[in-house]
Amino acid sequence: MHRCGNSNLRFFLIVCFLLCSPSGWAQPQPESGYVGGAQPCKLCHPKQFESFAGTKMGMLFLKDPRNAREAYACEACHGPAAAHVASAGAERTSPFISFTKRDPSTVAQRNAVCLQCHTQGMVALWHGSTHDNRKLACVDCHAVHGGRQKLLAEATQQQLCTRCHQQIKSALMKSSHHPLREEKMVCTNCHNPHGTQAARLIAANSVNDKCYECHAEKRGPFLFEHPPVRESCLNCHDPHGSSHRPLLVVKPPLLCQRCHSNLQHPSTLYALSVADAAAGRSLYTANSQVFYRGCANCHVQSHGSNHPSGKFFHR
């Protein structure tokens, strides 16, 4: 009786294991319209299958699916492919999605496939974001069958983002720039392309908070604060690139005189007269006082000062 009980228990445990195992005897049959598994896809699309198998998502779907949907492998994203397989690839109608340029599905339908799983983290604020409103599809930036980092459609983030942001690409070529060209930074160090609560897809509560992550010495609080600095770093700096160091939008002293007019110190406004402008002279040839001079020669703490005598940011 004791041996018989152990045998029955062993048989019961084996049956339970097979019932729960995705590769067991009791694996559910594919739903209507599905072929169930990646083998039929592999016969016609061997290159796509091999490239996908090497990705994180491919290793998960093909080797260790966590649920019944992932066990469908290719069909988990492309949808039911029975008609597509039966027609030798001719049938591509909905709900099957090929994600190619010839695919009749809408951008919303294609993105909905990705957003079934990718709902948290950087993608949490996708709905209503700038790129969502511009009708960008996930596959415009990501190549699911590719082997690049983050499955990007280009070799680097800079190459990918500047396909659309041509003005930024031009700014990055200027002499003063953040080290994106040198690949010491990437676009997502400052931006979240999937959506943020801040303007310009800044991955922080504000532009200044993002800048302070690296430039902590400019954070303050200061005893004497410079109002434009407190308001936004972009008042004086172009983060993507400038012809003026360090990333200044205008060359000093003209930068400072956009706010500090000639009514106060200094009493001389460094600007072209009508005659100089008509003669085609530049500011630096018409006014020798500008050479080798700038407000920062004296006001060295332009971001703010904690010195008791630093009211004018001298120290």
C-alpha positions as CSV (number, residue, x, y, z in Angstrom):
1,M,0.0,0.0,0.0
2,H,2.9,2.3,0.8
3,R,4.6,1.7,-2.6
4,C,1.3,2.1,-4.4
5,G,0.7,5.4,-2.7
6,N,4.1,6.7,-3.7
7,S,3.6,5.7,-7.3
8,N,0.2,7.4,-7.5
9,L,1.7,10.5,-6.0
10,R,4.6,10.5,-8.5
11,F,2.2,10.0,-11.5
12,F,0.0,12.8,-10.2
13,L,3.0,15.2,-10.0
14,I,4.1,14.4,-13.5
15,V,0.7,15.1,-14.9
16,C,0.5,18.4,-13.0
17,F,3.9,19.4,-14.5
18,L,2.9,18.6,-18.0
19,L,-0.4,20.4,-17.6
20,C,1.5,23.5,-16.4
21,S,4.4,23.3,-18.8
22,P,4.1,25.3,-22.1
23,S,5.7,22.3,-23.9
24,G,3.6,19.7,-22.2
25,W,0.9,17.3,-23.4
26,A,-1.9,19.7,-22.4
27,Q,-0.7,22.7,-24.3
28,P,-3.8,24.6,-25.5
29,Q,-4.5,24.5,-29.2
30,P,-3.9,27.8,-31.2
31,E,-6.9,30.1,-31.4
32,S,-8.8,30.4,-34.6
33,G,-6.7,32.2,-37.3
34,Y,-3.3,31.5,-35.5
35,V,-0.8,28.9,-36.6
36,G,0.7,28.8,-33.1
37,G,4.5,29.1,-33.0
38,A,7.3,30.5,-35.1
39,Q,8.2,27.4,-37.2
40,P,5.8,28.3,-40.1
41,C,7.3,31.8,-40.2
42,K,10.8,30.6,-40.1
43,L,10.3,28.6,-43.4
44,C,9.7,31.8,-45.4
45,H,11.5,34.4,-43.3
46,P,14.8,32.7,-42.1
47,K,16.8,36.0,-41.9
48,Q,14.1,37.8,-39.9
49,F,13.8,34.8,-37.6
50,E,17.5,34.6,-37.0
51,S,17.9,38.3,-36.3
52,F,14.9,38.3,-34.0
53,A,16.1,35.2,-32.1
54,G,19.2,37.1,-31.0
55,T,17.3,40.0,-29.4
56,K,16.1,40.1,-25.8
57,M,12.5,39.9,-26.9
58,G,13.3,37.0,-29.3
59,M,15.0,35.0,-26.6
60,L,11.9,35.6,-24.4
61,F,9.3,34.7,-26.9
62,L,11.0,31.8,-28.6
63,K,12.7,30.2,-25.6
64,D,11.0,31.1,-22.4
65,P,7.5,32.6,-22.9
66,R,5.9,33.8,-19.7
67,N,2.3,33.5,-20.8
68,A,0.1,32.1,-23.6
69,R,0.4,35.3,-25.7
70,E,4.2,35.2,-25.8
71,A,4.1,31.5,-26.7
72,Y,2.6,32.6,-30.1
73,A,6.1,34.0,-30.9
74,C,5.9,36.0,-34.1
75,E,2.1,36.1,-34.0
76,A,2.2,37.8,-30.6
77,C,3.1,41.0,-32.5
78,H,2.0,40.4,-36.1
79,G,-1.4,38.9,-35.2
80,P,-3.1,35.8,-36.5
81,A,-1.1,34.6,-39.6
82,A,-3.1,31.5,-40.7
83,A,-4.5,33.2,-43.7
84,H,-1.1,34.8,-44.5
85,V,0.6,31.3,-44.3
86,A,-2.1,29.6,-46.3
87,S,-1.9,32.2,-49.1
88,A,1.9,31.9,-49.3
89,G,2.3,35.5,-48.1
90,A,-0.3,37.1,-50.3
91,E,-2.8,37.7,-47.6
92,R,-1.9,40.7,-45.5
93,T,-5.3,42.1,-44.4
94,S,-6.2,43.0,-40.8
95,P,-5.9,41.8,-38.1
96,F,-2.5,40.6,-39.5
97,I,0.1,43.4,-39.3
98,S,3.4,43.2,-41.3
99,F,4.8,46.5,-40.1
100,T,6.2,47.2,-43.5
101,K,5.7,50.3,-45.7
102,R,3.0,48.5,-47.7
103,D,1.1,47.5,-44.6
104,P,-2.5,49.0,-44.6
105,S,-2.8,49.2,-40.8
106,T,-2.8,52.6,-39.2
107,V,-0.1,54.1,-37.0
108,A,-2.4,53.7,-34.0
109,Q,-2.9,50.0,-34.7
110,R,0.8,49.4,-35.0
111,N,1.7,51.3,-31.9
112,A,-1.1,49.5,-29.9
113,V,0.7,46.2,-30.5
114,C,3.9,47.5,-28.8
115,L,1.9,49.3,-26.0
116,Q,0.3,46.0,-24.9
117,C,3.5,45.2,-23.2
118,H,5.5,48.4,-23.0
119,T,3.4,50.4,-20.6
120,Q,5.8,51.5,-17.8
121,G,9.1,53.3,-17.4
122,M,10.1,55.6,-20.2
123,V,7.0,54.7,-22.3
124,A,4.4,55.5,-19.6
125,L,3.7,59.0,-21.0
126,W,3.6,58.1,-24.7
127,H,-0.1,58.9,-25.1
128,G,-0.4,62.6,-25.9
129,S,3.3,63.2,-26.2
130,T,4.9,65.2,-29.0
131,H,5.9,62.2,-31.1
132,D,2.5,60.6,-30.5
133,N,0.7,63.7,-31.7
134,R,3.0,63.8,-34.8
135,K,1.8,60.2,-35.7
136,L,5.2,58.5,-35.3
137,A,5.1,54.8,-35.2
138,C,7.3,52.8,-32.9
139,V,8.8,51.1,-35.9
140,D,9.9,54.5,-37.3
141,C,12.6,54.5,-34.6
142,H,12.9,50.9,-33.6
143,A,13.8,47.8,-35.7
144,V,12.5,44.9,-33.7
145,H,14.4,42.4,-35.8
146,G,17.7,44.4,-35.5
147,G,20.6,43.7,-33.2
148,R,21.5,47.2,-32.2
149,Q,21.2,48.6,-28.7
150,K,17.6,49.4,-27.7
151,L,16.7,48.0,-31.2
152,L,17.3,51.4,-32.8
153,A,16.7,51.8,-36.5
154,E,20.1,53.5,-36.8
155,A,23.6,52.7,-35.4
156,T,23.5,55.6,-32.9
157,Q,20.9,57.8,-31.2
158,Q,22.3,60.9,-32.8
159,Q,22.0,59.4,-36.3
160,L,18.4,58.3,-35.5
161,C,17.2,61.6,-34.0
162,T,18.8,63.9,-36.6
163,R,17.0,62.1,-39.4
164,C,14.1,64.5,-38.5
165,H,15.8,67.1,-36.4
166,Q,18.0,68.6,-39.0
167,Q,18.5,71.9,-37.3
168,I,19.9,70.1,-34.2
169,K,22.2,68.2,-36.5
170,S,23.5,71.5,-37.8
171,A,24.0,72.9,-34.3
172,L,26.0,69.8,-33.2
173,M,28.5,70.6,-35.9
174,K,29.3,74.0,-34.3
175,S,32.6,74.6,-32.4
176,S,31.0,74.8,-29.0
177,H,28.7,71.8,-28.4
178,H,27.9,69.0,-25.9
179,P,30.0,65.9,-26.7
180,L,27.3,64.1,-28.7
181,R,29.5,63.9,-31.8
182,E,32.2,62.3,-29.7
183,E,29.6,59.8,-28.4
184,K,30.2,60.7,-24.8
185,M,26.6,61.7,-24.5
186,V,23.4,60.6,-26.2
187,C,20.1,62.4,-26.8
188,T,18.3,60.4,-24.1
189,N,20.7,61.8,-21.5
190,C,18.5,64.9,-21.6
191,H,15.3,63.9,-23.5
192,N,12.8,61.2,-23.2
193,P,11.4,60.7,-26.8
194,H,8.5,58.7,-25.5
195,G,7.0,61.6,-23.5
196,T,7.5,63.7,-20.4
197,Q,5.6,66.2,-18.3
198,A,8.2,69.0,-19.1
199,A,8.4,71.0,-22.3
200,R,10.7,69.8,-25.2
201,L,10.6,66.2,-23.9
202,I,13.1,67.1,-21.2
203,A,13.6,64.2,-18.9
204,A,13.3,66.3,-15.7
205,N,10.8,68.7,-14.1
206,S,12.4,71.6,-15.9
207,V,15.3,72.6,-18.1
208,N,17.3,73.8,-15.2
209,D,16.8,70.6,-13.2
210,K,18.2,68.7,-16.1
211,C,21.2,71.0,-16.5
212,Y,22.0,70.8,-12.8
213,E,22.4,67.0,-13.0
214,C,25.8,67.6,-14.5
215,H,26.4,71.3,-13.6
216,A,25.7,71.0,-9.9
217,E,27.9,74.0,-9.1
218,K,25.4,76.3,-10.8
219,R,22.4,75.0,-8.8
220,G,22.6,77.3,-5.8
221,P,20.8,78.5,-3.8
222,F,22.8,81.7,-4.0
223,L,22.7,84.7,-1.7
224,F,22.6,86.9,-4.8
225,E,20.7,85.2,-7.7
226,H,20.8,86.2,-11.3
227,P,17.1,86.2,-12.4
228,P,17.6,85.0,-16.0
229,V,19.7,82.1,-14.6
230,R,17.0,81.1,-12.1
231,E,14.3,81.3,-14.9
232,S,16.0,79.1,-17.5
233,C,19.5,78.2,-18.7
234,L,18.2,78.6,-22.2
235,N,18.0,82.3,-21.8
236,C,21.8,82.4,-22.4
237,H,22.8,79.0,-23.6
238,D,22.0,76.8,-26.6
239,P,22.5,73.3,-25.4
240,H,22.9,71.7,-28.8
241,G,25.6,73.9,-30.1
242,S,26.8,77.4,-30.7
243,S,29.5,79.4,-32.5
244,H,30.2,81.2,-29.2
245,R,31.8,79.7,-26.1
246,P,30.5,78.3,-23.8
247,L,27.3,77.5,-25.7
248,L,26.2,81.1,-25.5
249,V,23.4,82.1,-27.8
250,V,25.0,85.5,-28.5
251,K,28.6,86.7,-28.1
252,P,29.3,88.9,-25.1
253,P,28.9,91.8,-24.4
254,L,25.9,91.8,-26.6
255,L,24.4,88.9,-24.7
256,C,24.4,90.9,-21.5
257,Q,23.2,94.1,-23.1
258,R,20.0,92.3,-24.3
259,C,18.8,92.9,-20.7
260,H,21.3,95.6,-19.4
261,S,20.7,98.6,-21.6
262,N,23.0,101.6,-22.0
263,L,20.9,103.5,-19.4
264,Q,23.0,102.0,-16.7
265,H,26.7,100.9,-16.4
266,P,28.3,100.6,-18.8
267,S,27.1,103.9,-20.3
268,T,28.2,102.9,-23.8
269,L,26.0,100.7,-25.8
270,Y,28.0,98.4,-28.0
271,A,26.0,98.5,-31.1
272,L,26.5,99.6,-34.7
273,S,25.5,103.1,-35.7
274,V,23.4,103.7,-38.8
275,A,26.5,104.9,-40.7
276,D,28.6,101.8,-39.8
277,A,25.8,99.5,-40.7
278,A,25.3,101.2,-44.1
279,A,29.1,100.9,-44.7
280,G,29.0,97.2,-44.1
281,R,31.2,97.3,-41.0
282,S,30.9,94.8,-38.2
283,L,30.6,95.6,-34.6
284,Y,34.1,94.5,-33.9
285,T,35.7,96.6,-36.6
286,A,33.6,99.7,-35.9
287,N,34.2,99.7,-32.1
288,S,37.6,98.8,-30.9
289,Q,36.4,98.8,-27.2
290,V,34.8,95.4,-27.8
291,F,38.0,93.6,-28.5
292,Y,39.2,91.4,-25.7
293,R,36.5,92.7,-23.4
294,G,33.4,91.3,-22.0
295,C,31.1,91.7,-19.0
296,A,32.5,88.4,-17.6
297,N,35.9,90.0,-17.2
298,C,34.6,91.7,-14.0
299,H,31.3,89.9,-13.3
300,V,32.8,86.5,-13.1
301,Q,30.0,84.9,-11.0
302,S,27.2,85.5,-13.5
303,H,25.3,82.4,-12.3
304,G,25.1,83.7,-8.8
305,S,27.2,84.7,-5.8
306,N,27.3,83.8,-2.1
307,H,30.0,86.4,-1.3
308,P,28.8,89.2,1.1
309,S,30.1,91.7,-1.5
310,G,28.8,89.8,-4.5
311,K,25.7,91.9,-5.3
312,F,27.1,92.7,-8.7
313,F,28.5,89.1,-9.1
314,H,32.1,90.4,-8.9
315,R,33.2,87.6,-6.6
